[in-house]
Amino acid sequence: MGDPKRQRRQYATPRYPWNKAQLNLELKLLGEYGLRNKRELRRHQMTLSGYWTRARELLALPDEERLKPQHELVSKLESYGLVPEGANLDNVLDLKIENILGRRLQTYVFRMNLSKTPQQARQLIAHGHISVRGRKVTSPSYLVRHSDDQNIFYAPSSRYAKDDSDIRGPTGQVPQSSKEPQVSPELGQGQEGSPAGAGE
């Protein structure tokens, strides 16, 4: 029986934890995106930091060595709608935490008017009411791939798939950066779902 897997921290704490501006920003993001706690926010920040680090490493390489790994990194981020088509490493370095948070399934459920609040969106996902491309997803932090933007609906087994009159609220709006792809208006009228991406 091998050695048990060593558990690693999935987030990093800030260097200056009591910085007032940083604390205010974190509270603002927690409220706007319905995050459970700061640990969840910092996991996404660590993911973003990994992209930045990889991009800086590639910029230091000669052109011939950089070409293939750069294409792999940019293609991956394009698949999640984090950078536009034809993007380069400068676009990767321009990414902000809002770009990552905007791709979370919880954000999409609220933005598509499948819930009244981001907090309610989280509850619907955790209770198995949301599906992506026909597959039930129960992780609110699941990152939605660009190809799945229009495949997010109530799960067929959910009672809301037949009657959503008690759950739909006014059109949900989440602050979006200029880099974040917009969800087409007609999505709010659908009743079936879209997945793809990362997890908690």
LINZIGI-V253706 format. One record per residue. RES is the residue in one letter. PSI is psi as a letter, one per 40 degrees, with the letter a starting at -180 (999 if undefined). OMEGA is omega in whole degrees, 0 to 359 (none if undefined). Layout:
BEGIN
res: <RES	RES>
psi: <PSI	PSI>
omega: <OMEGA	OMEGA>
END
This chain:
BEGIN
res: <M	G	D	P	K	R	Q	R	R	Q	Y	A	T	P	R	Y	P	W	N	K	A	Q	L	N	L	E	L	K	L	L	G	E	Y	G	L	R	N	K	R	E	L	R	R	H	Q	M	T	L	S	G	Y	W	T	R	A	R	E	L	L	A	L	P	D	E	E	R	L	K	P	Q	H	E	L	V	S	K	L	E	S	Y	G	L	V	P	E	G	A	N	L	D	N	V	L	D	L	K	I	E	N	I	L	G	R	R	L	Q	T	Y	V	F	R	M	N	L	S	K	T	P	Q	Q	A	R	Q	L	I	A	H	G	H	I	S	V	R	G	R	K	V	T	S	P	S	Y	L	V	R	H	S	D	D	Q	N	I	F	Y	A	P	S	S	R	Y	A	K	D	D	S	D	I	R	G	P	T	G	Q	V	P	Q	S	S	K	E	P	Q	V	S	P	E	L	G	Q	G	Q	E	G	S	P	A	G	A	G	E>
psi: <h	i	i	i	h	h	h	i	h	e	i	i	i	i	d	g	e	e	h	d	d	d	d	d	d	d	d	d	d	d	d	d	e	f	i	d	i	d	d	d	d	d	d	d	d	d	d	d	d	d	d	d	d	d	d	d	d	d	d	e	i	i	d	d	d	d	d	d	d	d	d	d	d	d	d	d	d	d	d	e	f	d	i	i	i	e	i	a	d	d	d	d	e	e	i	i	d	d	d	d	d	e	e	i	d	d	d	d	d	d	d	e	f	e	i	d	i	d	d	d	d	d	d	d	d	d	e	f	e	h	i	h	f	e	h	h	h	e	h	d	e	h	h	h	i	d	e	e	d	f	f	h	i	i	i	d	e	i	d	e	d	d	h	e	d	e	d	h	a	i	h	i	h	h	h	i	i	e	e	h	i	i	h	i	d	e	d	e	e	i	e	i	i	h	a	h	b	a	a	999>
omega: <187	179	177	180	180	181	179	177	182	179	179	179	181	180	179	188	184	177	187	181	180	179	180	180	180	178	179	180	178	181	185	183	175	180	184	181	182	177	179	178	184	173	178	178	178	176	179	179	178	177	178	181	180	180	179	177	181	179	180	182	173	184	184	179	185	192	185	180	177	179	180	180	182	180	179	181	176	182	177	179	182	177	180	177	181	182	176	183	176	177	178	180	178	181	178	182	178	177	179	181	180	179	181	179	179	179	181	181	179	183	180	176	175	177	181	182	175	179	178	176	179	180	180	181	182	181	174	181	185	177	176	184	177	180	182	179	184	179	180	183	177	181	184	176	181	181	182	183	184	182	181	182	170	179	180	181	181	178	180	178	180	182	182	184	182	187	184	178	176	183	182	179	178	178	181	176	182	181	189	181	179	175	183	185	184	180	183	182	183	175	180	197	182	181	166	174	184	181	182	none>
END
